[in-house]
Amino acid sequence: MDRFLRKYWLTLMGVALGVAGGYIYYYFWGCVNGCPIKSNAWKMMIYGALMGGLLFNMLQDFIQRKKSKD
């Protein structure tokens, strides 16, 4: 488990920030009706977690490639 956390810590941080960002987006700018994702806090948090995880995973790959070149 410790090895997994060390390897994917940046991706997991992106997921956590995405969940928080998704809820903040829902709270301040979410639709009341008519929006399939933005009208439900849980769906928006899952969407934010997915986007945050993907974004930070790409960032993690970029950092690892840059370290291996040096």
N, C-alpha and C positions, 0 to 999 in steps of 0.2 A: 504494500500500500504506500509506503514511504517513497519507494522508487517511482510509482505512478504519479504521486503528487509533485515530486521534484521534476519530472519530465513535462508534465502538463500544467504547471502552476499558472502560467500566463493565460492559457486557454480557460482554466477554471475561474480566474479573476475576471476575464471577459464575460463569462456566463453570469457571474454575480453582478457585475456592473450592468449587464444587459437586462437582467431581471429588475434591478432598481430603476434603470432608465425606462423600461417598459411601463412600470407602474407610475412613475412620475409623468410620463407622456399621457397615460390614461387619465390620471387625476386632473391634469391641467388642460389637456387639449383633446381628450377622447370624445367621440360622438355619443349621443344619447341613444339614437336609433338609426337604423339604416346602414351602419358600417359593420361588416361581419367580424372584423378583428378588433377594431378600436372601441367597440361598445362593451366589451367584456374585459375586466381587469386580468383574469387568468390567461386569456388568449393573448393579450398584449404582452404580458410578462413572459410567456413562452416564446413569443415572436422576438422579443428583446433579447432573451437568453440565447436563442439560436443565432441571431445577428451578431451579438457580442462575442459569442464563442467562435463563430467563423472569422470575424474580423481579427480578434486577438490571436487565433490560430495562424492566420496568414502572417501576422506580425511576428509571431514566434518562429515560424519557418524562415522569414527574412533575416531575423537576428542570428539564427543558427547557421545559415548559409554565409553570412558576413563573417562570423567567427571562424568558420572553417577555411575561408579564403586567407585570413590573416595568419 
